[in-house]
Amino acid sequence: MTEMAPGKFGMGAPVRRKEDTALITGHGRYTDDIHPDGVLRAYVLRSSMAHARIKIGDLEDARAAEGVAMILTAADIPDLGMMPNKASVKQPDGSAPVVPPRPVLVVDTVRHVGEPIAFIVADTLNNAKSAAELIEIDYDPLDAVVDTADALSPDAPLVWPDHGSNLAYTAEMGDAEATRAAFDTAHHVTRIEIVNNRLVCNYMEPRGCIGEFDAGTGRYTLTAGTQGGHGMRDVIAGDILGIDAKDLRVITPDVGGGFGTKNFVYPEYPLALVAAKRLGRPVKWVCERTEHFVADAHGRDNLAVAEVAMDANGRFLALKVDLIAAMGAYLHQYGPFIPYLGLTMSTGLYDIPAMHAELKGVYTHTTATDAYRGAGRPEAAYLLERLVDKAAAEMDLAPAEIRRRNFIATEALPYTTPTGRMYDTGEFAAHMDKALAAANWDGFEARARASAEAGKYRGIGMATYVEACAFAGSEEATVELGTDGSLTLLIGTQSNGQGHATAYGQIIAEQFGVDLDKITTIQGDTDRVRKGGGTGGSRSIPIGLPSVLEASKTLVKKIKDLAADKLEAGVEDLELMDGSVRVVGTDRAVTLAEIAAGAGEPLAAREAVKQAEATYPNGTHICEVEIDPDTGDTRLVDYVIVDDFGVTVNPLLLAGQVHGGVVQAIGQALMEHTVYDADGQLISASFLDYQMPRAGDIPDIRFETRNVPSTTNALGIKGAGEAGTIGACPAVMNAVNDALRRGAGVAQIDMPATPSRVWEAIAAARS
């Protein structure tokens, strides 16, 4: 079927981001760009030890230091609630895990480096820092456990001695009996152990906040970079401050990246609000980069063992997964749920009749972990796709062939997995075949020989993935017509750089026949936007856009009804274009501004389209690498992606999202190495020690779609924000392992495949 070319606006149009002019010319407005009159600056004194009993010395000198307005310790905020955990997991016996208390400021025991001890407020940041140096902390050091693999050892130091173990919780999934039976009759079993390395988020804009209190109204205002102000408001107000949500306003200006990590409430937010109320002045805190490394939630950090049982033809019969997931020192806001969510995607795109998984969450004396781009689904895809490649090798099958034999057949859709996920649409072999052709997989052997002649190892790897995202729910959208003919969208999602104003705006522009510059998108203000689910789980466009479209249609109908009276024409004879309502085929028209001015009441429409099931984007990534055995350096020489996102809203925005996700995954696969020493000190706590991907590390990414519209989403869209991160790690590491196996006989290497680790693996194999 031939697709129609998209119009100037509307679904599928390659509209350039309207946000970019301000951002790339330095006119963005981030939290640190905001300076309320009389604002004070705050600094957080953090623990320098990973595990110790502490006593805070006399604060008299610090409180009397130049410019100091206030110093808060735990003793000064006894009325504040604990930092909450909002995502419990049911354990096999039906119980919920015990959630250890996590105070806003440490009371008497620190459990990771960077934990906040005191909040110092002064007239300048330098004076706050100077006062912090006058605070004496008496540390009584205790033994620490930092490695996830050591957490459950019998002699491991306990993060929570009263709990009696570093086992935070357990969970199970699947059918243990059916899985055991399949393994008992299997022709062959392939087993793999992998590490999914801990990551530091490192968004471009570190966190920050401004707390304010209006004594006249009794209301607080928090300005902060968030992924959704309404959720932030509800947690801070209800769980920590103990106030009604209506008494806290959260404002989110421009946000320089979120990736899940800005979804959470952090101690600095309520502390800034408390200080602002007590001092009667705004209080501003801005995170420094090294603080971010130790204070903001980390991602990943899993140890996993997976086994797949196969028949003689390489058909998958059953899957077993044993997963140990690091929680850090505390159960963070959504932390326990993240690995559990990942396990629901354990079987991927494959028709695996039985599976069983066991999950152990463990405590360590490290920064807590939580959702990071993909939130459990990248970990699941990485484990499965590494396992499938190993199975292919052991069964003497090509990577594509073992996948083809085991894909869920198109005619079997909708298909419910052993974990209860319901895949509605897809043609999985088709996107793999398209990717194989684009990558010229059949020509790889010739390229590998050429690399070998040059003294390099060349490898190629693939990953076929599926993820669950844009989960069931709705997002209310309100579209308003101004008396000047402009349009305003109010919606509770939150752009962190994705281009929401453009994506939403192009749909509104098509419905109303106006240019994008006539449309303003309001997000990030809990006073102006009634409610909202925020941004996370690739939900904003799939969940938000149907509501935007329906609200636009409802308002267009109202406008046409009013215009029909003015123009003395039938509603069916009217069209909206160029800011006017026009009788088709004539020059009789009335402007939108005239309609709004004469309406007698504000013209607006509000809709919330509900979605009953998640969407399931899927696709194929193929990566080709070349490794220098003398240095261990890995160079990506080609990268091909073919994705099924259901429907493309804006191909430019879509490519940007996919590229960004792939780059983050390449960083995890090849560079980002979070390293603690035995005492719990984070020794990779700066960009000097923690490598991030740069433009020169990334090849041209060849990205195409082969879309099959979703039946669960009103517009056929499948979420796309996290997909690049999910497919890329296994594709890159399968390619790296292929190169090392071919070149040096290396059996296996885990992420991150840094030059030193690659070189060591080659040297060990040679010896």
C-alpha positions in Angstrom: 0.0 0.0 0.0 1.4 3.4 -0.9 1.4 5.9 2.0 0.3 9.5 1.4 3.0 12.1 1.9 2.4 13.9 5.2 1.2 17.5 5.1 2.9 20.5 6.6 1.7 19.5 10.0 -0.2 16.5 11.4 0.7 12.9 11.9 4.0 11.9 10.2 5.1 15.4 9.3 8.9 16.1 9.7 8.3 19.3 11.6 11.5 20.8 13.1 11.5 21.4 16.8 10.1 24.7 17.7 11.9 24.6 21.1 15.4 24.6 19.6 15.9 28.2 18.7 15.7 29.3 22.3 17.8 26.4 23.6 20.7 26.6 21.2 20.9 30.4 21.4 21.2 30.3 25.2 17.7 31.5 25.9 16.5 28.4 27.7 15.3 29.0 31.2 16.5 26.3 33.6 16.2 26.2 37.4 19.6 27.8 37.9 18.7 30.7 35.6 16.0 31.7 38.1 16.9 34.2 40.9 14.1 35.3 43.1 14.5 38.6 45.0 16.3 38.0 48.3 17.2 34.4 47.4 19.6 32.5 49.8 21.9 29.7 48.7 22.0 26.3 50.2 24.7 23.6 50.5 24.5 20.0 51.6 27.1 18.5 53.9 27.3 14.9 52.9 28.8 11.8 54.5 32.3 11.1 53.6 32.0 7.5 54.7 29.9 4.6 53.4 29.0 3.1 56.8 29.5 4.7 60.2 27.8 5.8 63.3 28.0 9.6 63.5 27.7 12.4 66.0 27.4 16.0 64.9 29.6 18.4 66.9 28.7 21.8 68.3 27.2 23.9 65.5 27.6 27.3 67.3 30.6 28.4 65.2 29.1 27.3 61.9 25.8 29.0 62.7 27.6 32.2 63.6 29.8 32.1 60.5 29.6 34.9 58.0 26.4 35.1 56.0 24.9 31.9 57.5 21.1 32.1 57.9 20.3 28.6 59.0 21.7 25.1 59.5 19.3 22.2 59.5 20.2 18.8 60.9 17.9 15.8 61.6 17.3 17.3 65.1 15.8 20.4 63.6 13.2 18.6 61.4 11.6 16.0 63.7 8.2 16.7 62.2 9.2 15.7 58.6 8.1 12.3 57.2 10.5 9.8 55.8 11.6 9.6 52.2 9.0 7.3 50.8 9.1 4.0 48.9 6.1 4.0 46.5 6.6 0.6 44.6 6.3 -2.5 46.7 6.7 -6.0 45.3 4.7 -8.9 46.6 6.9 -11.6 47.9 6.3 -15.4 47.4 4.6 -15.7 50.8 2.3 -12.8 49.9 3.9 -10.3 52.2 5.3 -6.9 51.3 9.0 -6.1 51.9 9.9 -4.3 55.1 10.9 -0.7 54.1 13.8 0.6 56.3 13.4 4.3 57.4 15.1 6.8 55.2 15.2 10.2 56.9 15.5 13.4 55.0 18.7 14.0 56.9 20.8 11.3 58.6 20.0 10.8 62.3 22.9 8.7 63.7 24.1 6.2 61.0 25.3 6.8 57.5 24.9 4.0 55.0 26.5 5.4 51.8 28.9 8.0 50.8 27.0 11.2 49.9 24.1 10.7 52.3 22.9 14.2 53.5 23.8 15.2 57.1 23.2 18.9 57.2 21.6 21.6 55.1 23.4 24.9 55.3 21.7 28.2 54.1 23.7 31.4 53.6 23.7 34.6 51.6 26.2 33.1 49.2 27.1 29.6 48.2 30.7 30.2 49.2 29.7 31.2 52.7 27.5 28.2 53.0 30.4 25.9 51.9 32.7 27.7 54.4 30.3 27.2 57.2 30.1 23.5 56.3 33.8 23.2 56.9 33.2 24.3 60.5 30.9 21.5 61.2 32.6 18.6 62.9 31.3 15.1 62.3 32.5 12.4 64.6 32.6 9.2 62.5 32.7 5.8 64.1 33.5 3.6 61.1 31.8 0.4 60.4 32.5 -2.4 57.9 30.8 -2.0 54.5 29.6 -4.2 51.7 29.7 -2.7 48.3 29.7 -5.4 45.7 26.3 -6.8 44.7 27.9 -10.3 44.4 29.0 -10.1 48.1 25.8 -8.8 49.6 24.4 -12.2 50.5 27.7 -13.8 51.7 27.3 -15.2 55.3 30.0 -12.8 56.6 28.9 -9.7 54.7 28.5 -6.6 56.9 24.8 -5.8 57.2 23.3 -2.6 56.0 20.4 -3.0 58.3 21.4 -5.2 61.2 17.9 -5.3 62.7 16.7 -6.8 59.4 19.1 -9.7 59.9 20.2 -9.9 56.3 21.1 -7.9 53.2 18.2 -9.6 51.4 15.8 -6.7 50.9 13.0 -8.8 49.3 12.3 -11.8 47.0 9.9 -12.2 44.2 9.0 -15.0 41.8 7.4 -15.1 38.4 6.2 -17.8 36.0 5.5 -21.5 36.4 8.3 -23.4 38.2 6.8 -26.8 37.7 6.2 -26.5 33.9 9.7 -25.0 33.5 11.3 -27.8 35.5 9.5 -30.4 33.3 10.7 -28.7 30.1 14.3 -28.7 31.3 14.1 -32.4 32.3 13.2 -33.3 28.7 15.4 -30.8 26.9 17.9 -31.8 24.1 20.3 -29.1 25.1 20.5 -26.3 27.8 22.5 -23.1 27.3 23.5 -21.1 30.4 24.9 -17.6 30.8 26.0 -15.4 33.7 26.1 -11.7 33.1 26.7 -8.4 34.9 24.6 -5.4 34.1 26.8 -2.7 35.3 25.8 0.2 37.6 25.3 3.5 35.9 25.4 7.2 37.0 22.7 9.1 35.1 24.7 12.2 34.2 22.0 14.3 32.6 23.4 17.6 31.1 21.6 19.7 33.7 22.3 18.6 37.3 19.4 18.8 39.7 18.4 22.0 41.4 15.5 23.6 43.3 14.2 26.8 44.7 11.9 26.7 47.7 9.5 29.6 48.5 6.8 30.2 51.1 4.0 32.8 51.0 3.1 33.6 54.6 -0.1 35.4 53.4 -1.5 32.4 51.7 0.2 29.7 53.6 1.4 28.1 50.4 4.7 26.7 49.3 6.2 26.9 45.8 9.0 24.5 44.6 10.8 25.3 41.4 12.7 22.3 40.2 13.6 20.2 37.1 11.3 17.3 37.3 9.6 14.7 35.1 6.2 15.6 36.4 5.2 18.2 38.9 2.0 16.6 40.1 3.6 13.4 41.3 6.4 15.4 42.9 3.9 17.7 44.7 1.9 14.8 46.0 4.9 13.0 47.5 6.5 16.0 49.1 3.2 17.4 50.5 1.6 14.1 51.6 4.6 12.0 52.6 7.2 14.4 53.9 5.7 17.8 54.8 2.4 16.5 55.9 0.3 19.2 54.2 -2.5 19.2 51.8 -1.4 19.0 48.1 -3.2 22.2 47.3 -0.8 24.1 49.6 2.2 23.2 47.4 2.8 24.5 43.9 5.5 22.8 41.8 6.9 24.7 38.8 9.2 23.0 36.3 11.0 25.3 33.8 13.2 23.9 31.0 14.8 20.6 32.0 18.2 19.4 30.6 17.5 15.7 30.6 15.7 13.4 33.0 16.1 9.7 32.0 14.0 8.5 34.9 16.3 10.0 37.6 14.4 13.3 37.8 11.2 11.5 38.5 12.1 11.1 42.2 11.8 13.3 45.3 15.2 14.0 46.8 15.9 15.4 50.3 16.9 18.9 49.1 13.4 19.6 47.9 11.6 19.5 51.2 14.6 21.0 52.9 14.5 24.1 50.7 10.8 24.5 51.4 11.2 24.1 55.2 14.1 26.6 55.2 12.2 29.1 53.0 9.2 29.0 55.4 11.4 29.5 58.5 13.5 32.2 57.0 10.8 34.1 55.1 13.1 34.1 52.0 13.5 32.0 48.9 16.2 29.2 49.2 18.0 27.9 46.2 20.1 24.7 46.0 22.0 23.5 42.9 23.7 20.1 42.6 27.3 20.0 41.7 28.5 17.2 39.3 30.4 15.3 41.9 27.4 15.5 44.3 25.3 14.0 41.5 27.6 11.0 41.3 27.0 10.1 44.9 23.6 11.5 45.7 21.3 10.9 42.8 19.8 7.5 42.2 21.9 5.2 40.1 20.7 2.7 37.5 21.0 -1.0 36.6 23.5 -3.1 38.8 22.2 -6.6 38.2 23.8 -10.0 38.4 21.9 -12.6 36.4 22.0 -16.2 35.5 19.8 -17.4 32.6 19.2 -20.8 31.1 17.3 -21.8 28.0 16.1 -25.4 27.3 15.9 -26.4 23.6 14.8 -29.3 21.5 17.1 -30.8 18.9 16.1 -28.1 16.3 17.0 -25.2 18.5 13.4 -24.4 19.5 13.1 -22.9 22.9 11.1 -24.9 25.4 11.6 -23.0 28.7 13.6 -20.2 30.3 15.0 -19.9 33.8 16.2 -16.6 35.3 17.9 -16.0 38.6 18.4 -12.3 39.2 20.2 -10.4 42.0 19.4 -6.7 41.9 21.2 -4.1 43.9 19.0 -1.7 45.8 21.8 0.3 47.4 21.4 1.3 51.0 17.7 2.1 50.8 14.6 1.1 48.9 14.4 4.2 46.7 11.1 5.6 45.5 10.4 3.0 42.8 13.6 1.0 43.2 12.2 -2.5 44.2 9.8 -2.5 41.2 12.4 -1.9 38.5 13.9 -5.4 38.2 10.5 -6.9 38.7 9.2 -4.9 35.8 12.1 -6.1 33.7 11.3 -9.7 34.5 7.9 -9.3 32.9 9.8 -9.0 29.6 12.0 -12.0 30.1 10.8 -14.0 27.1 11.2 -11.2 24.6 9.9 -11.8 21.1 10.2 -15.6 21.4 7.5 -18.2 21.7 8.8 -19.8 25.0 6.0 -21.9 26.5 7.3 -21.9 30.1 9.5 -19.7 32.2 10.3 -19.2 35.8 12.3 -16.4 37.4 13.5 -15.7 40.9 14.5 -12.2 42.0 16.5 -11.1 45.0 16.8 -7.5 45.9 19.9 -6.8 48.0 21.2 -4.0 50.2 24.7 -2.6 49.8 26.5 0.4 51.3 26.1 2.3 48.0 23.8 5.0 46.5 20.3 3.6 46.0 19.2 2.5 42.5 16.0 3.3 40.7 14.6 3.7 37.2 17.0 4.8 34.5 16.1 5.0 30.9 14.2 1.8 30.2 13.8 0.8 33.8 14.3 -2.9 33.9 13.5 -3.6 30.3 17.1 -3.0 29.0 18.3 -5.4 31.7 15.9 -8.1 30.5 16.7 -7.6 26.8 20.4 -7.7 27.5 20.2 -10.9 29.4 18.0 -12.7 26.9 19.8 -11.6 23.7 23.2 -12.5 25.1 21.7 -15.9 26.0 20.2 -16.4 22.6 23.5 -15.7 20.8 25.3 -18.2 23.1 22.6 -20.7 22.4 23.0 -20.2 18.6 26.7 -20.9 18.9 26.2 -24.0 20.9 23.5 -25.3 18.5 25.6 -24.4 15.5 22.9 -22.0 14.2 23.3 -18.5 12.8 22.1 -15.8 15.1 19.3 -14.8 12.7 18.3 -18.4 12.2 17.8 -19.3 15.9 15.7 -16.1 16.3 13.7 -16.9 13.2 12.8 -20.4 14.5 11.7 -19.0 17.8 9.9 -15.8 17.0 6.2 -15.5 17.9 4.4 -16.0 14.7 2.5 -13.1 13.3 -0.7 -15.2 13.1 -0.4 -16.0 16.8 -0.9 -12.3 17.7 -2.3 -11.1 20.0 -0.1 -13.3 22.1 0.1 -13.5 25.9 3.5 -14.3 27.3 4.1 -16.6 30.3 4.5 -13.4 32.4 1.1 -12.0 31.3 2.3 -9.5 28.8 -0.1 -9.2 25.8 1.7 -8.4 22.5 -1.0 -7.0 20.1 0.8 -6.5 16.8 4.1 -7.0 15.1 6.0 -8.8 12.3 9.2 -9.7 14.0 11.0 -11.7 11.3 10.2 -8.9 8.8 12.1 -6.2 10.7 15.0 -8.5 11.3 15.2 -9.3 7.6 15.1 -5.7 6.7 17.9 -4.9 9.2 20.0 -7.9 7.9 19.8 -6.5 4.4 20.6 -3.0 5.4 23.6 -4.1 7.3 24.8 -6.4 4.5 25.2 -9.2 7.0 26.0 -11.7 4.2 29.0 -9.6 3.3 30.5 -9.5 6.8 33.0 -12.4 6.3 34.8 -10.4 3.5 34.9 -7.4 5.8 36.3 -9.5 8.7 39.0 -10.9 6.5 40.0 -7.3 5.5 40.2 -6.3 9.1 42.3 -9.4 10.0 44.8 -8.5 7.3 45.1 -5.1 9.0 45.7 -6.7 12.3 42.2 -6.0 13.7 39.4 -8.2 15.0 36.0 -7.6 13.5 32.7 -8.7 14.9 29.0 -8.4 14.1 26.1 -8.7 16.5 22.4 -8.4 16.6 19.6 -8.0 19.1 15.9 -8.3 18.5 13.9 -6.7 21.3 10.5 -5.9 22.5 9.5 -3.7 25.4 6.4 -2.7 27.3 5.9 1.1 27.6 3.2 3.7 27.5 1.4 1.7 30.1 -2.4 1.7 30.6 -3.8 5.0 31.7 -4.7 8.5 30.4 -3.4 12.0 30.3 -5.8 14.9 30.4 -5.3 17.6 27.8 -7.0 21.0 27.6 -6.9 23.2 24.5 -7.9 26.9 24.9 -8.6 29.5 22.2 -7.4 33.0 23.1 -9.1 36.2 22.1 -6.1 37.0 19.9 -6.7 33.7 17.9 -3.8 31.9 19.6 -4.1 28.4 21.0 -2.9 27.1 24.3 -2.4 23.5 25.3 -2.3 22.5 29.0 -1.1 19.0 29.7 0.5 17.2 32.6 3.4 15.5 30.8 6.8 17.1 31.1 9.3 17.7 28.4 12.9 17.0 29.4 14.2 17.8 25.9 12.0 15.4 23.8 10.2 18.1 21.8 6.7 17.8 23.3 5.6 21.3 22.2 6.4 20.4 18.6 4.8 17.0 18.6 1.6 18.1 20.3 1.6 21.4 18.4 1.8 19.8 15.0 -1.4 17.9 15.7 -3.2 21.0 17.0 -1.9 23.0 14.1 -3.4 20.6 11.6 -6.8 20.6 13.3 -7.1 24.4 13.6 -5.3 25.4 10.4 -2.7 27.6 12.1 1.1 27.7 12.2 3.1 26.3 15.2 4.0 29.8 16.4 0.3 30.3 17.2 0.4 27.5 19.7 1.7 27.6 23.3 2.2 24.4 25.3 1.9 24.7 29.1 3.5 22.0 31.2 5.3 22.0 34.5 3.0 24.1 36.6 0.6 22.4 39.0 -1.4 25.5 39.5 -2.1 26.0 35.8 -2.4 22.3 34.8 -5.1 20.5 36.7 -3.5 17.1 36.9 -0.9 15.0 35.1 1.0 11.8 35.0 4.3 13.3 34.1 6.9 11.8 31.7 8.3 8.3 32.1 7.9 4.9 30.5 7.7 6.5 27.0 4.2 7.6 27.8 4.0 11.3 26.8 3.2 11.0 23.1 1.3 7.7 23.0 -0.8 8.5 26.0 -0.9 12.3 25.7 -1.4 12.8 22.0 -4.8 11.0 21.7 -6.2 13.4 24.3 -4.7 16.4 22.6 -6.3 15.3 19.3 -9.7 14.7 20.9 -9.6 18.0 22.8 -8.7 19.8 19.6 -11.6 18.1 17.7 -14.0 19.0 20.5 -12.9 22.6 20.4 -13.0 22.8 16.6 -16.7 21.6 16.8 -17.5 24.4 19.3 -15.8 26.9 17.0 -17.6 25.7 13.9 -21.0 25.8 15.7 -20.4 29.4 16.6 -19.0 30.3 13.1 -22.0 28.6 11.4 -24.3 31.2 13.1 -22.1 34.1 12.1 -21.6 33.0 8.6 -25.1 31.6 8.1 -23.7 28.4 6.8 -23.9 24.7 7.7 -21.3 23.3 10.0 -20.4 20.7 7.3 -19.5 23.5 4.9 -16.9 25.1 7.1 -13.1 24.6 7.3 -10.4 26.0 9.5 -7.4 27.4 7.8 -4.9 30.4 8.1 -6.4 31.4 11.5 -10.0 31.6 10.2 -13.1 29.6 9.8 -14.1 29.7 6.1 -17.0 28.6 4.1 -15.5 26.0 1.7 -15.0 27.4 -1.8 -15.8 31.0 -0.9 -14.1 34.0 0.6 -16.7 34.2 3.5 -14.7 33.8 6.7 -14.5 34.8 10.3 -11.2 34.8 12.2 -10.6 32.6 15.3 -9.9 35.8 17.2 -13.4 37.1 16.3 -15.0 33.8 17.3 -13.2 33.9 20.7 -14.0 37.5 21.3 -17.7 37.0 20.6 -18.2 33.8 22.4 -19.2 35.4 25.7 -17.1 32.8 27.6 -13.7 31.3 27.4 -13.5 28.7 24.6 -11.8 25.5 25.7 -12.1 21.8 25.5 -10.8 19.1 27.8 -10.4 15.4 27.0 -8.7 12.4 28.6 -8.5 9.3 26.3 -8.0 6.2 28.3 -5.7 3.3 27.2 -6.3 -0.1 28.6 -3.0 -1.9 27.8 0.6 -1.0 27.3 2.2 -0.7 23.9 4.9 -3.0 22.7 7.5 -1.4 20.4 10.0 -3.9 19.0 12.8 -4.1 16.5 16.2 -5.2 15.4 19.6 -3.6 16.1 22.7 -4.7 14.3 26.2 -3.5 15.3 29.5 -4.0 13.7 32.8 -3.4 15.6 36.5 -3.5 15.0 38.9 -4.1 17.9 42.6 -3.3 18.0 44.2 -6.2 19.9 47.3 -4.1 20.8 45.3 -1.5 22.7 41.9 -3.1 23.4 40.2 -0.2 21.7 36.8 -0.9 20.2 35.5 1.1 17.3 32.0 1.0 16.1 32.1 0.9 12.3 28.4 0.4 11.5 25.0 0.5 13.3 21.7 -0.4 11.8 18.2 -0.2 13.4 14.8 -1.2 12.1 12.1 -0.5 14.6 8.3 -1.0 14.8 6.9 2.0 16.5 3.3 1.5 15.2 2.9 4.9 13.8 5.4 7.7 13.3 4.3 11.1 14.7 7.4 13.0 13.6 10.3 11.3 11.9 12.8 13.9 13.0 11.9 13.7 16.7 11.7 9.9 16.5 15.2 9.6 15.1 16.5 11.9 17.8 15.0 9.8 20.5 16.3 6.6 19.0 19.8 8.0 18.4 20.0 9.4 22.0 19.0 6.0 23.5 21.5 4.1 21.4 24.3 6.5 22.5 23.4 6.0 26.2 23.5 2.2 25.7 26.9 2.5 23.9 28.1 4.4 26.9 27.0 1.6 29.2 28.4 -1.2 26.9 31.8 0.3 26.3 32.7 3.0 28.7 30.6 3.8 31.8 32.2 2.0 34.8 31.0 2.8 38.3 33.7 1.6 40.7 33.6 1.5 44.5 36.5 0.6 46.6 36.3 -1.9 49.5 35.4 0.9 51.9 32.5 2.1 49.8 34.2 5.2 48.3 33.1 5.9 44.8 36.4 6.2 43.0 34.8 7.0 39.6 33.1 10.1 40.9 34.0 12.6 38.2 34.3 12.8 34.4 38.1 12.2 34.9 37.3 8.7 36.0 33.9 8.0 34.5 33.9 8.0 30.7 30.8 9.3 28.8 30.3 8.8 25.1 31.3 11.6 22.8 30.3 12.3 19.2 33.6 10.8 17.9 32.7 7.5 19.6 29.5 7.1 17.6 29.2 5.9 14.0 26.4 7.1 11.6 23.3 5.3 12.9 21.1 4.1 10.1 17.6 4.1 11.3 14.5 2.9 9.6 11.0 1.9 10.7 8.8 -1.0 9.7 5.7 -0.1 11.5 2.6 -2.2 12.4 0.1 0.0 14.1 -0.8 -0.8 17.7 -4.3 -1.9 18.5 -4.1 -0.8 22.1 -3.3 2.8 21.4 -6.0 5.1 20.0 -3.6 6.4 17.3 -1.7 3.2 16.7 1.4 4.6 18.3 4.0 2.5 20.2 6.2 4.3 22.7 9.7 5.1 21.5 11.6 7.1 24.1 13.5 4.2 25.7 13.7 1.7 22.8 17.2 2.7 21.6 18.6 2.0 25.0 16.9 -1.4 25.2 18.1 -2.8 21.8 21.6 -1.4 21.8 23.5 -2.9 24.7 23.0 -6.5 23.6 23.7 -5.7 19.9 27.0 -3.9 20.8 28.1 -6.6 23.2 27.2 -9.5 20.9 29.4 -7.8 18.3 32.2 -7.3 20.8 32.0 -10.9 21.9 31.9 -12.1 18.3 35.1 -10.1 17.5 36.9 -11.4 20.5 35.8 -15.0 20.0 36.9 -14.9 16.3 40.1 -13.1 17.0 41.5 -14.4 20.2 39.2 -17.2 21.4 37.8 -15.1 24.3 34.8 -17.0 25.8 32.9 -14.0 27.2 33.3 -10.4 28.2 30.8 -8.3 30.1 29.9 -4.6 30.1 31.6 -2.3 30.2 34.1 -3.5 27.5 36.6 -0.8 28.2 40.0 -0.9 26.4 41.7 -2.1 29.5 39.2 -4.9 30.1 39.2 -5.9 26.4 43.0 -6.0 26.4 43.2 -8.1 29.6 40.7 -10.5 28.1 42.8 -10.9 24.9 46.0 -11.3 27.0 44.4 -14.0 29.2 43.0 -15.9 26.2 46.4 -15.8 24.5 48.2 -17.1 27.6 
